[in-house]
Amino acid sequence: MRSTRLILFLTIFVAMLGLSVLFPVLAPLSRELHLTESQAGWFSTVYSLAQFLTAPLWGARSERVGRKPVLVTGLVGFSLSFALFGVVATLGANAVLAGWPLFLGLVAARAVGGALSSATLPTAQAFMADLSERRDRTAAMGLIGAAFGLGIVFGPALGALLSNFGLLVPVYFSAALGLVTALFAALTLRETRRPTPEADRSRLTAMDLLARPGVALLLTVSMLYTLASVGMEQTIGFFVQDRLHVGGEDAIRAIGGMLTVFGLVAAFVQGGLRRSLNRVGPARLIPMGLVVMGAGMLLIPWGHAFWTITLALAVVGVGSALLGPSLSAALSLRAGEDEQGRVAGLNSSALALGRMLGPVIGTGLYQHVSPAGPYVFSGAVLIVLLSVAALALKPGMEMLGADD
């Protein structure tokens, strides 16, 4: 069991590393391709729309055919997404494509990747739920969160380093890394769920899960917190360039350094404090995470130097690290042992909906209202969501305290 957890941890870490190497590169690359901030936001929106539509299907499929083949499919799709994106972007950089054909080609590549890579997260969460007892569920989900966090720690720094050889080098690196990770998972992961084709005839539906006390509200929190988080992530590169008056390699180094600190803080909270998080329980951690993350968002516009912006991002990282695994654990505890893939798929769909709306809202506010707009909006959403959680979630989450 421990070896399977370790392999799963490494698999998710490497996949997240491949994704996050693009974080410091996307904004400079978009401007080099003469795309607007809003157009850059649509890349993530379309990717997440495809995930929103397909994640529940992948989660249910992992119940029928097993976790391993679905996870491997997601990793291959991840690789395909970046390969297609890199080819189209290369054509744009060489002036073979421009304007709307270039934009639509990049959007199509992201849509294909989103539909396939959406198999990764819900299957990983279901994998981890299979490997953990109910009382250890928060800590187990924290391990998944730590893998994501460590990927974010090293990814932006690696992306900044690779970009010295060209802005598209990190894109192709991610494509190759995804393929290697898929091969590694296929050869080393041990299946945790026996395929059950009869699950095709199960009467359990998404509506059945949504009707359970607290599930719909927890999914709402997942969606809105992700919307706020992604709105920040999609605009912080532009904010740093404009606020610090830097561009090119200087901008990539600054953005990469900030996001490395952000990921390091999140990984420490999720991984280093896993046992403490398990004792506290998701019922207390969710409101705590909303307060901390909202405060960090509101601090970002006050930053006028590298370290002040980085400090604000670190506060956001703490809040996000508290929220992510706590929400996953709370939802997992609402489902039976044979429903983990389905509830994880619903959660991934909620996260994808947040990722779909967040970039459009964030980049739209940045471009048309104010550079501070995305962060004030995100902070306000999180604070309002705190009051909703206090009024509506607490009665339904008493069973999700530290004793469970």
PEDA-V556077 format. One record per pair of residues at least 12 apart in sequence whose ideal C-beta (glycine too) atoms are under 6 Angstrom apart, sorted by the first residue. I is the first residue (numbers start at 0). J is the second residue. D is the distance in whole Angstrom. If there is no record, write none. Layout:
BEGIN
i=I j=J d=D
i=I j=J d=D
END
This chain:
BEGIN
i=0 j=130 d=6
i=3 j=189 d=5
i=4 j=130 d=6
i=6 j=187 d=5
i=6 j=188 d=5
i=7 j=126 d=5
i=8 j=146 d=5
i=10 j=180 d=6
i=10 j=184 d=5
i=11 j=123 d=5
i=11 j=146 d=4
i=12 j=146 d=4
i=12 j=149 d=5
i=12 j=150 d=5
i=13 j=180 d=5
i=14 j=180 d=6
i=15 j=147 d=5
i=15 j=150 d=3
i=16 j=150 d=4
i=16 j=153 d=6
i=16 j=154 d=5
i=17 j=173 d=4
i=17 j=176 d=4
i=17 j=177 d=5
i=19 j=150 d=5
i=19 j=151 d=5
i=19 j=154 d=3
i=19 j=155 d=6
i=20 j=154 d=5
i=20 j=157 d=5
i=20 j=158 d=4
i=20 j=169 d=4
i=20 j=173 d=6
i=21 j=169 d=6
i=22 j=155 d=5
i=22 j=258 d=5
i=23 j=155 d=5
i=23 j=158 d=5
i=23 j=159 d=5
i=23 j=251 d=5
i=23 j=254 d=4
i=23 j=255 d=4
i=24 j=158 d=5
i=24 j=162 d=5
i=24 j=166 d=6
i=24 j=169 d=5
i=26 j=236 d=3
i=26 j=237 d=5
i=27 j=250 d=6
i=28 j=166 d=5
i=32 j=91 d=5
i=36 j=237 d=6
i=36 j=362 d=5
i=36 j=365 d=6
i=36 j=366 d=5
i=37 j=362 d=5
i=37 j=363 d=6
i=37 j=366 d=5
i=38 j=102 d=6
i=40 j=233 d=5
i=40 j=358 d=4
i=40 j=359 d=5
i=40 j=362 d=3
i=42 j=109 d=5
i=43 j=233 d=6
i=43 j=358 d=4
i=44 j=355 d=5
i=44 j=358 d=5
i=44 j=359 d=5
i=45 j=106 d=5
i=45 j=109 d=5
i=45 j=110 d=5
i=46 j=109 d=4
i=46 j=113 d=4
i=47 j=351 d=5
i=47 j=354 d=3
i=47 j=355 d=4
i=48 j=355 d=5
i=49 j=110 d=5
i=49 j=113 d=3
i=49 j=114 d=4
i=50 j=113 d=5
i=50 j=117 d=4
i=50 j=351 d=4
i=51 j=348 d=5
i=51 j=351 d=4
i=51 j=352 d=5
i=51 j=355 d=6
i=53 j=114 d=5
i=53 j=117 d=5
i=54 j=117 d=4
i=54 j=121 d=6
i=54 j=344 d=5
i=54 j=347 d=4
i=54 j=348 d=4
i=54 j=351 d=6
i=55 j=344 d=4
i=55 j=345 d=6
i=55 j=348 d=5
i=57 j=69 d=6
i=57 j=117 d=6
i=57 j=118 d=4
i=57 j=121 d=6
i=58 j=121 d=4
i=58 j=340 d=4
i=58 j=341 d=5
i=58 j=343 d=5
i=58 j=344 d=2
i=59 j=341 d=5
i=61 j=122 d=5
i=61 j=125 d=6
i=61 j=340 d=4
i=62 j=198 d=5
i=62 j=340 d=4
i=63 j=196 d=6
i=63 j=198 d=5
i=64 j=194 d=5
i=65 j=190 d=5
i=65 j=192 d=5
i=65 j=194 d=5
i=66 j=122 d=5
i=66 j=125 d=6
i=66 j=126 d=5
i=66 j=191 d=6
i=66 j=192 d=5
i=67 j=188 d=5
i=67 j=190 d=5
i=69 j=118 d=5
i=69 j=122 d=5
i=70 j=122 d=4
i=70 j=184 d=6
i=71 j=181 d=5
i=71 j=184 d=5
i=71 j=185 d=5
i=72 j=118 d=5
i=73 j=116 d=5
i=73 j=118 d=3
i=73 j=119 d=4
i=74 j=177 d=6
i=74 j=180 d=5
i=74 j=181 d=4
i=75 j=181 d=5
i=76 j=115 d=2
i=76 j=116 d=4
i=77 j=116 d=4
i=77 j=177 d=4
i=78 j=174 d=5
i=78 j=177 d=3
i=78 j=178 d=4
i=80 j=112 d=2
i=80 j=116 d=6
i=81 j=170 d=6
i=81 j=173 d=4
i=81 j=174 d=4
i=82 j=174 d=4
i=83 j=108 d=4
i=84 j=108 d=4
i=85 j=167 d=6
i=85 j=170 d=4
i=85 j=171 d=5
i=87 j=104 d=4
i=87 j=105 d=5
i=87 j=108 d=6
i=88 j=167 d=6
i=89 j=167 d=6
i=120 j=347 d=5
i=121 j=343 d=4
i=121 j=344 d=4
i=121 j=347 d=4
i=123 j=143 d=6
i=124 j=327 d=6
i=124 j=343 d=4
i=125 j=339 d=4
i=125 j=340 d=4
i=125 j=343 d=5
i=126 j=191 d=6
i=127 j=139 d=5
i=127 j=143 d=5
i=128 j=331 d=5
i=128 j=339 d=4
i=129 j=191 d=4
i=129 j=192 d=6
i=136 j=328 d=5
i=136 j=331 d=5
i=136 j=332 d=6
i=137 j=276 d=5
i=137 j=277 d=5
i=137 j=281 d=6
i=137 j=328 d=4
i=138 j=273 d=4
i=138 j=277 d=4
i=140 j=324 d=4
i=140 j=327 d=4
i=140 j=328 d=5
i=141 j=269 d=5
i=141 j=273 d=4
i=141 j=276 d=5
i=141 j=324 d=4
i=144 j=269 d=4
i=144 j=323 d=5
i=144 j=324 d=4
i=145 j=266 d=5
i=145 j=269 d=4
i=145 j=270 d=3
i=148 j=262 d=5
i=148 j=265 d=4
i=148 j=266 d=3
i=148 j=269 d=5
i=149 j=266 d=5
i=151 j=262 d=3
i=152 j=259 d=6
i=152 j=262 d=4
i=152 j=263 d=5
i=152 j=266 d=6
i=155 j=255 d=4
i=155 j=258 d=4
i=155 j=259 d=5
i=156 j=255 d=5
i=156 j=259 d=5
i=159 j=251 d=5
i=159 j=252 d=5
i=159 j=255 d=3
i=162 j=251 d=5
i=208 j=342 d=6
i=211 j=333 d=6
i=212 j=395 d=5
i=213 j=395 d=4
i=213 j=396 d=6
i=214 j=333 d=5
i=216 j=391 d=6
i=216 j=392 d=5
i=217 j=329 d=5
i=217 j=330 d=5
i=218 j=349 d=4
i=221 j=326 d=5
i=221 j=346 d=6
i=221 j=349 d=4
i=221 j=350 d=6
i=222 j=349 d=4
i=222 j=352 d=5
i=222 j=353 d=4
i=223 j=380 d=6
i=223 j=384 d=5
i=224 j=322 d=5
i=225 j=350 d=5
i=225 j=353 d=3
i=225 j=354 d=6
i=226 j=353 d=4
i=226 j=356 d=5
i=226 j=357 d=4
i=227 j=377 d=4
i=227 j=380 d=5
i=227 j=381 d=5
i=228 j=319 d=6
i=229 j=354 d=5
i=229 j=357 d=3
i=229 j=358 d=6
i=230 j=357 d=4
i=230 j=360 d=6
i=230 j=361 d=3
i=230 j=373 d=5
i=230 j=377 d=5
i=231 j=377 d=6
i=233 j=358 d=4
i=233 j=361 d=5
i=233 j=362 d=6
i=234 j=361 d=5
i=234 j=362 d=6
i=234 j=365 d=5
i=234 j=373 d=5
i=236 j=254 d=5
i=238 j=370 d=6
i=239 j=253 d=5
i=239 j=254 d=5
i=241 j=370 d=6
i=257 j=309 d=5
i=257 j=312 d=6
i=260 j=309 d=5
i=260 j=313 d=6
i=261 j=312 d=4
i=261 j=316 d=4
i=264 j=313 d=5
i=264 j=316 d=4
i=264 j=317 d=6
i=265 j=316 d=4
i=265 j=319 d=6
i=265 j=320 d=4
i=268 j=317 d=6
i=268 j=320 d=4
i=269 j=320 d=5
i=269 j=324 d=6
i=278 j=401 d=5
i=279 j=401 d=5
i=280 j=400 d=4
i=280 j=401 d=4
i=281 j=325 d=4
i=281 j=328 d=5
i=281 j=329 d=4
i=281 j=399 d=5
i=282 j=396 d=4
i=282 j=399 d=5
i=282 j=400 d=5
i=284 j=321 d=5
i=284 j=325 d=4
i=285 j=325 d=5
i=286 j=388 d=5
i=287 j=321 d=6
i=288 j=318 d=5
i=288 j=321 d=3
i=288 j=322 d=4
i=289 j=381 d=5
i=289 j=384 d=6
i=289 j=385 d=4
i=291 j=317 d=5
i=291 j=318 d=4
i=292 j=315 d=6
i=292 j=318 d=3
i=292 j=319 d=6
i=292 j=381 d=6
i=293 j=378 d=5
i=293 j=381 d=3
i=293 j=382 d=5
i=295 j=311 d=5
i=295 j=314 d=3
i=295 j=315 d=3
i=295 j=318 d=6
i=296 j=374 d=5
i=296 j=377 d=4
i=296 j=378 d=4
i=297 j=378 d=4
i=298 j=311 d=4
i=299 j=311 d=4
i=299 j=374 d=4
i=300 j=371 d=4
i=300 j=374 d=5
i=329 j=399 d=5
i=330 j=342 d=5
i=330 j=346 d=5
i=332 j=399 d=6
i=361 j=373 d=4
i=364 j=376 d=6
END
